[in-house]
Amino acid sequence: MRIRIKSPTIGTFHWVKLDNGESIARSGQYVKTGEIIAYINALGLNIEILSPINGNIDKVVIYDNMPVEYGQVFVIITVTK
């Protein structure tokens, strides 16, 4: 099953960086439920975006520092157990 993760607000989109400095936004990257995967900067506030599921990033739809609209899909995650 694939889940589309959507933006809860408008703002500027930022992917979380891994310990090695690379973006978490790459195909095959494993994410856990509740893990912060991105931030949206809206009116000076950084809104944390959490992964709702355990899974692998399947497709990145938006890139770092891009404007994002309410409801816009930014990543698709394939569910794993």
Secondary structure as a PSIPRED ss2 file (coil, helix, strand):
# PSIPRED VFORMAT (PSIPRED V4.0)

   1 M C   1.000  0.000  0.000
   2 R E   0.000  0.000  1.000
   3 I E   0.000  0.000  1.000
   4 R E   0.000  0.000  1.000
   5 I E   0.000  0.000  1.000
   6 K E   0.000  0.000  1.000
   7 S C   1.000  0.000  0.000
   8 P C   1.000  0.000  0.000
   9 T C   1.000  0.000  0.000
  10 I C   1.000  0.000  0.000
  11 G E   0.000  0.000  1.000
  12 T E   0.000  0.000  1.000
  13 F E   0.000  0.000  1.000
  14 H E   0.000  0.000  1.000
  15 W E   0.000  0.000  1.000
  16 V C   1.000  0.000  0.000
  17 K E   0.000  0.000  1.000
  18 L C   1.000  0.000  0.000
  19 D C   1.000  0.000  0.000
  20 N C   1.000  0.000  0.000
  21 G C   1.000  0.000  0.000
  22 E C   1.000  0.000  0.000
  23 S E   0.000  0.000  1.000
  24 I C   1.000  0.000  0.000
  25 A C   1.000  0.000  0.000
  26 R C   1.000  0.000  0.000
  27 S C   1.000  0.000  0.000
  28 G C   1.000  0.000  0.000
  29 Q C   1.000  0.000  0.000
  30 Y E   0.000  0.000  1.000
  31 V E   0.000  0.000  1.000
  32 K C   1.000  0.000  0.000
  33 T C   1.000  0.000  0.000
  34 G C   1.000  0.000  0.000
  35 E C   1.000  0.000  0.000
  36 I E   0.000  0.000  1.000
  37 I E   0.000  0.000  1.000
  38 A E   0.000  0.000  1.000
  39 Y E   0.000  0.000  1.000
  40 I E   0.000  0.000  1.000
  41 N E   0.000  0.000  1.000
  42 A E   0.000  0.000  1.000
  43 L C   1.000  0.000  0.000
  44 G C   1.000  0.000  0.000
  45 L E   0.000  0.000  1.000
  46 N E   0.000  0.000  1.000
  47 I E   0.000  0.000  1.000
  48 E E   0.000  0.000  1.000
  49 I E   0.000  0.000  1.000
  50 L E   0.000  0.000  1.000
  51 S C   1.000  0.000  0.000
  52 P C   1.000  0.000  0.000
  53 I C   1.000  0.000  0.000
  54 N C   1.000  0.000  0.000
  55 G E   0.000  0.000  1.000
  56 N E   0.000  0.000  1.000
  57 I E   0.000  0.000  1.000
  58 D E   0.000  0.000  1.000
  59 K E   0.000  0.000  1.000
  60 V E   0.000  0.000  1.000
  61 V C   1.000  0.000  0.000
  62 I C   1.000  0.000  0.000
  63 Y C   1.000  0.000  0.000
  64 D C   1.000  0.000  0.000
  65 N C   1.000  0.000  0.000
  66 M E   0.000  0.000  1.000
  67 P E   0.000  0.000  1.000
  68 V E   0.000  0.000  1.000
  69 E C   1.000  0.000  0.000
  70 Y C   1.000  0.000  0.000
  71 G C   1.000  0.000  0.000
  72 Q C   1.000  0.000  0.000
  73 V E   0.000  0.000  1.000
  74 F E   0.000  0.000  1.000
  75 V E   0.000  0.000  1.000
  76 I E   0.000  0.000  1.000
  77 I E   0.000  0.000  1.000
  78 T E   0.000  0.000  1.000
  79 V E   0.000  0.000  1.000
  80 T C   1.000  0.000  0.000
  81 K C   1.000  0.000  0.000
